[in-house]
Structure formats: structure tokens, C-alpha cells
Amino acid sequence: MKIQNYKIDQFCKDQNPNTPAILLYGQDYGLISERSSLIINNFFKNMNHEINSINIIDLELNAIISNPECLDIEASSISLLNNKKIIRIKDATDSLSNIIEGYLLKPHKDCLIIILSENLSPRSKLRKFFEAHKEATILPCYNDDKKNILNLIENMLDKESISIDTESKELLANYLGIDRLITRSEIEKAILYAGKNKKLTLKDVSVFLSDQASMNIDALYDFSLAGDIKNAYRVLHRVQNEGISAIQIIRTFIRQIQGLYSIHHSLVLNSNINFVLDNFKPPIYFKRKASIKIHVERWSLKKITKALLLLENAEISCKLPKSNPNIVAKQAILSIGLISHT
């Protein structure tokens, strides 16, 4: 059963108690998380929070595929503390379709199945099944459009009694919308930036966004070196939307990895990592020291040298006449992520 877009948020807050299963899908992971939380809170309405958490069972997709009966067994089992239960299945694909279809022939009334998935095409078997079902519900979670972002900014700033003019609000909105949770987080940071003046001017927003761009590249670097490609690509998309060029991203990566190389050499003279980081030039922002410690442990000099060569070649490729710099940057980040796993 499909829910009209303008009714989705209200449905999440007050969904039909007879709904046996809900599929949330789309490219906005933050919006999926936000809506699934609303659904869970509504399902366990007026119940103890600790009991609620015990009665949310996460089942791995591969475990269900290898043993389809486990879904029905888990759904039918009764808790000693609560007779209501949620089974949550993340990263679902069409391979789940036949199993969920079989389960919904005779679902357990006190168990809600919440299925989370990435973007599903109109041809997806799982998506088509939920759209056609009379009771199971499907909720698309696409990136916020400009109107939704402006409404979110207005509501969050009004709640804190912070004023902002139209031009400043438009500028802030232009840099948001890739992910609902990130959008909320950035607006919260802007609220803190407003401080006691309770006002955001065009200059304030411009300076704030400049600071955030630098932090986003740091996050992109950290995700890439950790081998977290999925989150690295999400931040890359956001950074590119902010107008930061591929060459600027690559050069920042080169400088950061060169810094990692220098830290390794400093540790030869002094093995105290905290001393090395505290005395490193240029100074390292204190909130980044924990991440850099992990990178030092994970990245050997051999890996670092390989990554530097890769990035230098990527910068050269960006300058070629027929190259697509954004694709080059994306491939470079993928390669760095793969190196981190070797």
C-alpha cells in the first residue's frame, strides 16, 4: 500500500496498528532513520523505553535467506516483559521478497516488521509487492526538496527564537538536503553559531558554511582511510554540491596523507603518539586526534606511499582535456578505501 508523500510523516507518527509490515526505502538514509524511529515510538506508545529496546529485534538479511523460518519463529515468540515486538531488517534486497510474501499470508498481529532498504527501482520485486499489498505499507524516503529544507530551517530556528533574513535562509538551504539527519545536524550547528545574538546574517551563514566545508573534507578523508566507502561517497556528494572542486579535494587529501607520512617518521624518533600529535606542525585540531591515531595504526608507510601515488595520478587525470574530475575523485576515494582493507 502506497502512502501519498504529504501524508507520510503523519502516518509514521500514527500508523494503523493493524499494519503488519512497513518498507522504507530511498537514498536519504537520515530520513529513513528518522521515520523508522517515529514508527517505533508510535508502535510502543506509552510503554517503558527500556522494555521497548529489548523488544526490537534486528535480523540479518543473510540469516533470513539461509533460514527463512527464523522470521516466523522470531515473530511468534512472546517476550516476558511485553507482548508487542518489532523485527527490523536492514539493507533488504529483492532476495527477501518471497520470504516476506510468505510471512504476510499469516502475520502475527503483535509483531511489526520494519524493512529498510536503499533505493529500489520501479521494477523491484520487493517494492512492487509492498505497493500492491492491501495492509503492508511502503514509504519512499527521497532527498528533501528546497521547500522542505526551507520549512525545516524555519521550524528549527523559530523554536530557538533565532531570526534569519530570506537571503541568508536561501543560502543555507542551498547547501543542505543530501541527508535528513545531516541537514538537522547542520541547522543545529547554525543555531549554536548564532549564539546569544539569536540572529543569523548573510555574513554569519557564509562564514559558517566555509567552516563546515573544511570539516566535511576532514570527514571525507576519515571515512576513506577507514575504508567506509558508503559514507565517504555520501560526504563526497555533499562536498561536490557545495562547489568544492575535485582538484581541491584531491590536493587536500594529498596534504593530509603527507601529514600521516610525517607522523610515521616522527614516531621513529619518539614512540609516544600523543606527544607527536600534540607537537605536530601545523597543529592538529584536538577533535581529530583520535581519528588520526587510528589512521596511523592502520596505514603503514607502504600503504601511504601507494595512496600518494594514486592521488598524484588522479590530480593529473583531472587536468586532462576530456576528463570528468568528479568521477576521477570518486574513483580515487574508492581506491583509497580498497587500499585500507589490504
Buried (B, 14 or more C-beta within 10 A) or exposed (E): BBBEEEEBBEBBEEBEEEBBBBBBBBBBBBBBBBBBEBBBBBBBEEBEEEEBEEBBBEBEBEEBBEEBEBBBEBBEEEEEEBEBBBBBBBEBBBEBBBBBBEBBEEBBEBBBBBBBBEEBEEEBBBBBBBBEBEEBBBBBBEBBEEEBBBEBBEEBBEEEEBEBEEEBBBBBBBBBBBBBBBBBEBBEBBBEBBEEEEBBBBEBBEEBBEEBBEBBBBBBBBBBBBBBBEBBBBBBBBBBEBEBBBBBBBBBBBEBBEBBBEBBEBBEEEEEBEEBBEEBEEEBEEEBBEBBBEBBEEBEEEBBEBBBEBBEBBBEBBEEEEBEBBEBBBBBBBBBBEBBEE
